[in-house]
Amino acid sequence: MTDEALNLPPAFGMLPRRRNQLLVAAAVFAAIAVSPFAIKDVYLQNVLVLTLLYAAVSQSWNILGGYCGQISLGHALYFGIGAYATSVLFVTYGVVPWGGMLVGGILSAAIALLLGYPCFRLKGHYFSIATIVIAEIGLLLVHNWDFVGGALGIQWPFGSDSWATLQFARDKVPYIHLALALLAITWFVTFLIEGSRWGYWWRAVKDNPEAAESLGVEIFHSKMAAAAVSAFFTAIGGAFYASFLAYIDPESVMSFRFSLLFALPAVLGGIGTLWGPVVGAAILIPLTEITRSYLGGSGSGIDLIIYGGLIMLVALAKPEGILSLFQGKRQKAEGRS
């Protein structure tokens, strides 16, 4: 009996493929987990932390922008909410960052639902423009809000190394494992969503909203669910980033540059795919960080030039992203067999 007759998503008929995806993910994440034993240079460890973080947050963005087709350019808002919620609760009220992460994630998901109610009435580039405007409004509000430090930001107190407070002054390895855990969880949640009914609804909404609606897909509720999940994990990434830097200000967590950085790895690697954000971040972040480091002060803005150049190359050569190169080879191999 076919999947259609059982009214099940097609993924139920491809369990071996999904099982292989899990095995590959386990192998990749295990290799990254032991990489600090080979990478002793503190600077390279720092680059690895940032690469894993941006891969995780880009995967979070990919849930809304890649699978549901709602291109948000304002995810820095949720990133900043996570960073500020965690910082304020820890510095002002003594709440451990783990609690701040959860509060920031829930708050971001709630705000995403609140903003989604009017914004998801907009279509195409109007939606993207609206997300930019809302994120910039949030940035201005934080700049002038004394309770969260205003333009001066928030400095975390220095203490002894502790998993409770997520502070490790002399060791980057715990941050590598924390960023890896965030990436693994975000990847696994995306994996579950991709094979679920919600995942098929989101892709239907992305490909043809009118046809999806005619088949009974609840378009508005699908978009709202995608926005909430995406915002939640983006805020968790912001909370981790705040603990990693131990200092935040509006520009360091909420500027438009961050919204671009969350979208670009997914676009570069392959939007709407499980591994696209990971591959994109693995190329983009080390390349720009190391280039900027070697060029020193003369390299100001070089990262933006690299971003633009890579995206232009991918858009001209492979609009589907870098992963489409491997998918094409795999399909040819399967055709020959």
C-alpha positions, 0 to 999 in steps of 0.5 A: 500500500502506498504512502498516499493511500495511508495518508502518510508523508512520503518520508515514511517510505524513505526510512533508510535515507533518513536513518542514514542522515542521522548516522552522518549527523552523529559522525559529523558532530562526534568529529567536531566534539573531539576536534579541540584535541587537534586544534590547540590554537586559541584563535582557531578555537574561537573561529570554530565557536563562531562557525558552530554558532552561526551554523545553528542560528542560520539553521534556525533562520532556515526553518522560517526562510528556507522551509516556509519560504518567508524571507526574514531580514530581521532575525537580529531582533530575536538574537538580541532579545535572547542576549539581553534577556539572559544578560539582564536576568544574570547581571541584575537579578542573579538568574543563571544564564540557563534560565535566561536562555529559556526566558529569552527563547519563550519571549522571542517566540511570543514576540514572533507570534505577535509580529507575525499576526500583521506581517504574515498578511504581507507577501514577497518583498513586503514581508522582508522589508517589514522585518527589517523595519521592525528589527531596526525599531527594536535596535533604536528602542534598546539604544535608548532604554536605560534599564538594559544599559542603553548604548553603553550595553551590559558588562557581565561580572567576571567570576570563576569558570563555571558551567552554571554561569557559562563563564570560561575565561581561559578555556574555549573548549566548553564553548565549542561543546556548547555551540556544538550542542546548540547546533546538534539540537537545532539540526535534530529539531529541523530533521524531525520537522522536515519529515513531519506533516508540518514540514510538508505543509511548510514546503507546500506553502513555500512552493505554491500557497494558493495550491496548498490552501486549496488542499486544506493546508492552514497557511497562516497557522503554518507560518506562525508556527515556523516563526515561533520555532525559528525565533526561539532557537535564534534567541537561544543563540543570542543568549549563548553569544552574550555568555561567550562575549561577556559583554553586549551592546545594541550594535554587537547583537542587534545590528542589521549585519547579524540578520544578514549573517544568519541568512547568508550561510543557508543561502550559500549552502542550500536554502531549505536543506538540512546541511545547507546552513552548516556547509555555508557557515563552514565556508563563510565564517572561517574565510571572513574571520581569518581574512579579517584577522590577517588584514588587520585594520586594513581589512575593515569591511572585507567580510562584507565584500566576501559575503557579496562576492560568494553570494553573487557566484552562487546565484550565477552558478548554482542558485540552489546552493552549494549542496545542489552540486552534490545532489546532482552527482548523487542523482546521476549516480542513482540513474546509472545504477 
